[in-house]
Amino acid sequence: MATEPKFIVLVGPPGAGKGTQAVKLHEALNLPHVASGDLFRQNLKDETELGLKARSYIERGELVPDDVTIAMVMERLSQPDCVNGALLDGFPRTIAQAEALDQALAARGQKISVVPYISVPDEVLVERLSGRRLCRVCGKSYHILFNPPRQPRMCDEDGGELYQRDDDKPETVRNRLKVYWERTSPLIDYYRRRGVLVEINGDQPIEKVAADLRTAVADD
């Protein structure tokens, strides 16, 4: 009997390590990593019909409608490398998108298998996101906790001054998280009600989070 395709939606706030874990999960499961940002860039670059549609909205400063985004995602999921499923990252972001994705998959006799949610306390996220420092000369990135320079406030490569971007300041990070929770909490509840959400403790070493994720997707 043929194995049912495994469609995974990876959810987590900024700073949860979603990008790192998506790569590890992609390698462990040998499933295509379908990141919405990459899809948009590729469609715009290739000037596909959907890319041109999206550009018309972007150039007017408007949000790209869900139906265009959904069409991009479904077109990608219809490609041969997704025959056994895919790992979705960055999509869906809203309940409307989640419902549209469910309907589009159901029309093909498919469904979302599991939604791993990497959960990390806000203060830990603030610490992670606000710890980044950049060299003013070469742009090299450091982190005051996880990847500190040999000398405080000085680049290892060229001795340039290290600085903190405005986007990385704690108050800005807290605001980003507030916006994230306002938009994404309903999505988390949506998947929890459907019984496919699995919460993963993201406040652990990277390899432990990766192991927990592999267990979660294997047990769905």
Secondary structure, DSSP 4 states (H G I P E B T S, - for coil): -PPPPEEEEEB--TTS-HHHHHHHHHHHHT--EEEHHHHHHHHHHHT-HHHHHHHHHHHTT-PPPHHHHHHHHHHHHTSGGGTTEEEEES---SHHHHHHHHHHHHTTT--EEEEEEEE--HHHHHHHHHTEEEETTT--EEETTTB--SBTTB-TTT-PBEE--GGGSHHHHHHHHHHHHHHHHHHHHHHHHTT-EEEEE-SS-HHHHHHHHHHHHH--
